[in-house]
Amino acid sequence: MGLEPVLQTFDISGRVAVVTGGSRGIGRAVAVGFASLGAHVVVASRKADACEATVEEIVSAGGSAISVPTHVGDVEQVEALARATAERFGGIDIVVNNAANPLALPIGSITPEALGKSFEANLRGPLFLVQAALPHLRASQHAAVVNVITAGVFTSGAYLSMYVAMKSALQSMTRSMAGELASDGIRVNALAPGTIRTDMVAAMPPAFQQGAVDSQMIKRMGEPSELVPGVLFLASDASSFMTGQTLVLDGGMTVH
C-alpha cells in the first residue's frame, strides 16, 4: 500500500467525536489527541470547570472543541449531550464511552444504592448515549463506537466486583451493539486498559496499586497518552474490518 495510504486510514480530521470522562485521565488524553489530529471534539464529564479547562487547552493549541458537562448516570443529560453535539457540529461520527464509576466494595458490604450507581455510570450511560447518537451515527460514513472497559474483565475482579461486573456487561453489550448495528455501517469495539496512571488508580491503596503493577509483564503503570493510539485505531478507518472485538492494552497483565 505504501506509507501514505496506510497513514490515511488513521485520519480523523473533520470527524465529530464525543468523549465522555473527557476532562481527566484517559478521556482527556483522547480528547486532546483527537483534536490534535483535526477532529471536532466534545468534552463531557460531570465537572464543568474541568471540561472547560480541557477545551481551553485544545483551542489554545488550534483545535476544535466544546464542553458539554454531563453526568452519564443521568439519561436526560446523556440525551442532551447528543443533541448539543449535533447542533454544534452537525452530526456525530465517533462515540468514546470512557466515563466510569470505580466504586468498589467487598462482597458482603455491597448495597443496592452502590450497585445502582455502578450500573448507571458504567453500563446504562454508555448504552443510552449510543442510542441517542444513533441517528447521527447512521448518517455518518465513518461511524465508530469505542467502549472503554478494563482488563479486569479477564481476571477474578476480586474487591472490584461491581466495577468489573458492569464492565463485563459493557463488553457483552459491545458485541450485541456490533451485531445489531453492522448493517447500518456502525462499528462497535471495546478497549481494555490495564493499570494506567489516572486519578482512579491513584485513589486506590498503595498496596493495591503495587499489586496491580506486579501482576503485569511490563512493571510500570501505563500513561493515559499510551492508550490514545489504540483508541484512534478503533475509532478510525484503520480498523475498518473490525467490530465486536476487545483490544487489550494491559502491559501483559492478562497473559496466561
GITAJO-V648057 format. One record per residue. PSI is psi in whole degrees, 0 to 359 (NA if undefined). OMEGA is omega in whole degrees, 0 to 359 (NA if undefined). NEAR is the number of other ideal C-beta (glycine too) atoms within 10 Angstrom. Layout:
{{PSI;OMEGA;NEAR} {PSI;OMEGA;NEAR}}
This chain:
{{326;185;8} {159;185;7} {312;186;7} {313;178;7} {325;179;8} {312;180;10} {328;181;11} {331;181;13} {340;178;13} {359;185;15} {121;176;16} {17;181;24} {135;180;9} {351;179;12} {154;183;24} {121;184;24} {126;173;28} {126;180;31} {110;177;34} {155;188;29} {33;190;28} {6;184;33} {353;179;25} {167;175;19} {223;183;22} {316;182;28} {317;178;27} {317;179;25} {318;179;22} {315;181;31} {312;180;34} {318;180;23} {314;179;21} {318;180;28} {324;180;25} {340;178;14} {8;173;17} {7;177;14} {154;169;29} {119;189;25} {136;174;32} {116;182;31} {119;182;31} {128;169;31} {175;186;26} {326;187;18} {113;184;12} {318;182;13} {324;178;9} {321;176;17} {315;182;25} {323;179;15} {319;179;16} {317;179;23} {319;179;24} {319;178;12} {317;181;16} {311;184;25} {321;180;13} {336;178;8} {5;177;11} {9;181;9} {177;182;19} {121;181;17} {153;171;24} {160;179;18} {131;174;23} {90;180;22} {129;187;18} {132;169;28} {109;187;19} {347;176;26} {351;180;20} {111;185;17} {321;180;17} {322;178;9} {323;178;18} {317;179;25} {322;177;16} {326;177;15} {314;179;27} {319;179;26} {314;182;13} {322;179;17} {312;181;25} {322;179;19} {322;183;8} {318;188;13} {358;174;21} {2;179;11} {187;177;16} {127;178;29} {326;187;23} {134;172;29} {123;175;31} {103;179;30} {90;185;29} {334;182;28} {142;182;25} {158;173;26} {112;185;20} {17;183;17} {128;182;17} {132;175;19} {144;178;16} {149;177;10} {131;189;9} {340;180;5} {359;183;8} {132;179;15} {158;176;9} {324;181;7} {317;180;9} {316;179;15} {322;179;16} {318;179;13} {320;178;15} {316;179;26} {314;184;17} {314;185;18} {322;190;24} {340;181;28} {307;184;20} {316;181;20} {308;178;27} {319;179;29} {312;184;18} {335;174;21} {316;178;27} {318;179;23} {319;180;14} {328;182;22} {351;188;28} {313;181;19} {323;181;12} {321;177;21} {321;178;25} {331;181;13} {347;182;15} {149;175;18} {355;185;8} {42;187;19} {131;179;24} {139;175;27} {133;176;28} {114;178;26} {117;180;25} {118;180;26} {231;177;27} {147;175;28} {347;177;25} {342;179;24} {343;179;22} {11;178;19} {184;177;15} {336;183;9} {21;183;17} {132;180;10} {359;174;14} {32;192;20} {318;181;18} {310;182;22} {311;182;23} {323;179;23} {318;180;18} {323;178;25} {327;174;25} {320;177;18} {323;178;18} {326;175;24} {317;177;17} {318;178;14} {326;177;19} {314;179;25} {319;180;16} {317;177;12} {315;181;25} {316;181;19} {320;183;12} {333;188;11} {356;181;20} {322;181;13} {344;176;7} {1;180;13} {19;181;14} {122;177;22} {141;182;25} {120;178;28} {169;179;23} {153;174;27} {130;182;26} {97;179;22} {155;171;27} {222;182;23} {110;184;26} {145;182;23} {86;180;17} {170;177;22} {325;181;9} {316;179;16} {321;181;18} {335;181;11} {350;180;11} {156;177;17} {143;181;9} {321;180;8} {323;178;8} {317;178;15} {314;182;16} {322;178;12} {322;179;12} {317;178;21} {318;181;18} {334;182;10} {352;182;17} {154;173;19} {322;176;11} {110;192;13} {59;174;10} {165;172;10} {147;172;19} {155;175;21} {145;179;13} {323;181;20} {336;181;15} {346;178;16} {345;184;24} {315;178;19} {325;179;13} {316;178;19} {319;178;28} {317;178;21} {313;182;18} {330;184;26} {343;185;29} {177;179;21} {355;176;16} {333;179;18} {34;187;20} {340;181;11} {23;184;7} {126;173;15} {150;180;20} {14;186;16} {168;177;15} {122;176;17} {120;184;17} {119;176;21} {84;192;17} {18;179;23} {18;180;23} {18;182;13} {319;191;22} {13;176;17} {129;182;10} {NA;NA;3}}
